[in-house]
Amino acid sequence: MPAFLHELDRYQGDPSTKAALELLILTAVRPGELRGARWREVDLARALWRIPAERMKMAAEHLVPLSMQALAVLARVKRVEGADDLVFPSPFYPGKPLSDGTLNSALVRLGYKGRMTAHGFRTLFSTCANEAGWNSDVIEKQLSHEERDDVRGAYNRAQWVAERVKLMQWWANRLDEFRAAEHGVTQQ
């Protein structure tokens, strides 16, 4: 991960694509959810992204806490993209989001063909968070995974928002640590 983040920092392609990859990693959402993001879904003041049910795989609204680092990426994109409702509009097709191949193509250009996919950052997030000892229910809710046990799923409606806020800030800080490690800097 440190080497990948170093390459991403040096990425010379489309700035919106770079920002999309950064936000994808920081939020652990599915690539399609990210590509379809609308500014009206994002509450910068509350640091919360509310993805509506109709855009979610399981057709249930999903709350995504935004770390300070994620907010910084969004602020950078807002300055660049302007008034478009899409957070990551296609540079080629007005009114359309980035294509489904854009993020994976960027990973290929970064030298990660066959080693990483846009969706694979979710696995990385889950692995790191589980290894660090975070509550698995909180991790699964952040990934918008539904409870497989029908009885438990019927009764457990917890969103774990306060815990997920802490988890996502921890994750963003951990990514900063990875980035610093690649540059030979130690975090204090």
C-alpha positions as CSV (number, residue, x, y, z in Angstrom):
1,M,0.0,0.0,0.0
2,P,2.8,2.5,0.7
3,A,4.2,2.0,-2.8
4,F,0.7,2.3,-4.4
5,L,0.0,5.5,-2.6
6,H,3.3,6.9,-3.7
7,E,2.4,6.1,-7.3
8,L,-1.1,7.6,-6.9
9,D,0.4,10.8,-5.5
10,R,2.5,11.0,-8.7
11,Y,-0.4,10.2,-11.0
12,Q,-0.4,12.5,-14.0
13,G,-3.7,11.5,-15.5
14,D,-7.1,13.2,-15.1
15,P,-7.2,15.0,-11.7
16,S,-10.9,13.9,-11.3
17,T,-9.9,10.3,-11.8
18,K,-7.1,10.6,-9.2
19,A,-9.5,12.2,-6.7
20,A,-12.1,9.5,-7.4
21,L,-9.5,6.8,-6.6
22,E,-8.5,8.7,-3.4
23,L,-12.1,9.0,-2.2
24,L,-12.8,5.3,-3.2
25,I,-9.9,4.2,-0.9
26,L,-10.9,6.6,1.9
27,T,-14.5,5.6,2.0
28,A,-14.5,1.8,1.1
29,V,-17.7,2.3,-1.0
30,R,-18.3,0.3,-4.2
31,P,-16.9,1.8,-7.3
32,G,-20.4,2.3,-8.8
33,E,-21.6,4.1,-5.7
34,L,-18.7,6.4,-5.9
35,R,-19.0,7.1,-9.7
36,G,-22.7,8.0,-9.3
37,A,-22.1,10.3,-6.3
38,R,-24.1,13.5,-6.4
39,W,-23.3,16.7,-4.5
40,R,-26.8,16.8,-3.0
41,E,-25.9,13.5,-1.2
42,V,-22.9,15.0,0.5
43,D,-23.3,17.0,3.7
44,L,-19.9,18.6,4.1
45,A,-20.9,20.4,7.4
46,R,-21.8,17.1,9.0
47,A,-19.1,15.1,7.2
48,L,-21.6,12.6,6.0
49,W,-22.4,11.1,2.6
50,R,-26.0,9.7,2.4
51,I,-26.2,7.4,-0.6
52,P,-29.9,6.9,-1.5
53,A,-31.4,3.4,-1.6
54,E,-31.9,3.4,-5.3
55,R,-28.2,3.6,-5.9
56,M,-27.2,0.9,-3.5
57,K,-26.7,-2.8,-4.3
58,M,-29.1,-3.9,-1.5
59,A,-31.6,-1.1,-2.1
60,A,-31.1,0.4,1.4
61,E,-29.8,3.9,2.1
62,H,-26.2,3.9,3.2
63,L,-24.5,6.5,5.4
64,V,-20.8,7.1,4.8
65,P,-18.9,9.0,7.4
66,L,-16.3,11.3,5.8
67,S,-12.8,11.6,7.4
68,M,-11.0,14.9,7.3
69,Q,-8.9,13.5,4.4
70,A,-12.1,12.6,2.5
71,L,-13.5,16.1,3.0
72,A,-10.2,17.6,1.7
73,V,-10.5,15.5,-1.5
74,L,-14.1,16.6,-1.9
75,A,-13.1,20.3,-1.4
76,R,-10.5,19.9,-4.1
77,V,-12.9,18.3,-6.5
78,K,-15.6,20.9,-5.8
79,R,-13.2,23.7,-6.8
80,V,-12.3,21.9,-10.0
81,E,-15.7,20.5,-11.1
82,G,-17.8,23.5,-10.4
83,A,-21.6,23.4,-10.6
84,D,-22.2,19.9,-12.0
85,D,-24.4,17.8,-9.7
86,L,-22.2,14.7,-10.3
87,V,-19.1,14.7,-8.0
88,F,-17.2,12.8,-10.7
89,P,-18.6,13.6,-14.1
90,S,-17.3,12.1,-17.3
91,P,-14.8,14.3,-19.0
92,F,-16.3,13.1,-22.4
93,Y,-20.1,12.8,-21.9
94,P,-21.8,15.7,-20.3
95,G,-24.3,14.7,-17.5
96,K,-22.9,11.2,-17.2
97,P,-20.6,9.9,-14.4
98,L,-17.1,8.5,-15.0
99,S,-17.4,5.3,-16.8
100,D,-17.1,1.9,-15.0
101,G,-13.7,1.3,-16.7
102,T,-12.1,4.6,-15.8
103,L,-10.9,3.7,-12.3
104,N,-9.5,0.2,-13.3
105,S,-7.9,1.8,-16.4
106,A,-6.1,4.3,-14.1
107,L,-4.9,1.4,-11.9
108,V,-3.5,-0.2,-15.1
109,R,-1.7,3.0,-16.0
110,L,-0.3,3.1,-12.4
111,G,1.2,-0.4,-13.0
112,Y,-1.3,-2.5,-11.1
113,K,-2.8,-4.5,-13.9
114,G,-3.7,-7.9,-12.5
115,R,-2.7,-6.9,-8.9
116,M,-5.5,-4.5,-7.9
117,T,-9.0,-3.5,-9.0
118,A,-11.1,-0.6,-7.8
119,H,-13.4,-2.9,-6.0
120,G,-10.4,-4.5,-4.3
121,F,-9.8,-1.5,-2.1
122,R,-12.9,-2.7,-0.1
123,T,-11.0,-5.9,0.7
124,L,-7.9,-4.0,1.7
125,F,-10.0,-1.8,4.1
126,S,-11.8,-4.8,5.6
127,T,-8.6,-6.8,6.1
128,C,-6.7,-3.9,7.7
129,A,-9.6,-2.9,10.0
130,N,-10.2,-6.5,11.1
131,E,-6.5,-7.1,11.7
132,A,-6.4,-3.9,13.8
133,G,-9.2,-5.2,16.0
134,W,-12.2,-3.1,15.0
135,N,-15.7,-4.5,15.7
136,S,-16.6,-6.7,12.7
137,D,-20.2,-5.4,12.8
138,V,-19.0,-1.9,12.4
139,I,-16.7,-2.9,9.5
140,E,-19.5,-4.8,7.8
141,K,-21.9,-1.9,8.2
142,Q,-19.3,0.5,6.7
143,L,-19.1,-1.9,3.7
144,S,-22.9,-1.9,3.5
145,H,-23.0,-5.6,3.9
146,E,-26.3,-7.0,5.2
147,E,-26.6,-9.5,8.0
148,R,-26.7,-13.0,6.6
149,D,-28.5,-14.4,9.7
150,D,-32.2,-13.7,8.9
151,V,-33.2,-13.5,12.6
152,R,-30.4,-11.3,13.6
153,G,-30.8,-9.2,10.5
154,A,-34.5,-8.7,11.2
155,Y,-33.8,-7.3,14.7
156,N,-30.4,-5.6,14.3
157,R,-31.0,-2.2,12.6
158,A,-27.9,-0.6,14.2
159,Q,-26.1,1.9,11.9
160,W,-23.0,2.2,14.2
161,V,-22.5,5.7,12.9
162,A,-20.5,7.0,15.9
163,E,-18.2,4.0,15.7
164,R,-17.9,4.3,11.9
165,V,-16.9,7.9,12.2
166,K,-14.0,6.8,14.4
167,L,-13.2,3.8,12.1
168,M,-13.1,5.9,8.9
169,Q,-10.9,8.6,10.6
170,W,-8.6,5.8,11.8
171,W,-8.5,4.4,8.2
172,A,-7.6,7.7,6.7
173,N,-4.9,8.2,9.3
174,R,-3.6,4.7,8.6
175,L,-3.4,5.6,4.9
176,D,-1.4,8.7,5.8
177,E,0.9,6.4,7.8
178,F,1.3,4.1,4.8
179,R,2.1,7.2,2.6
180,A,4.6,8.5,5.1
181,A,6.3,5.1,5.4
182,E,6.9,5.1,1.6
183,H,8.6,8.5,2.0
184,G,10.7,7.4,5.0
185,V,8.8,9.6,7.4
186,T,7.6,8.3,10.8
187,Q,4.3,9.5,12.2
188,Q,4.1,10.7,15.8
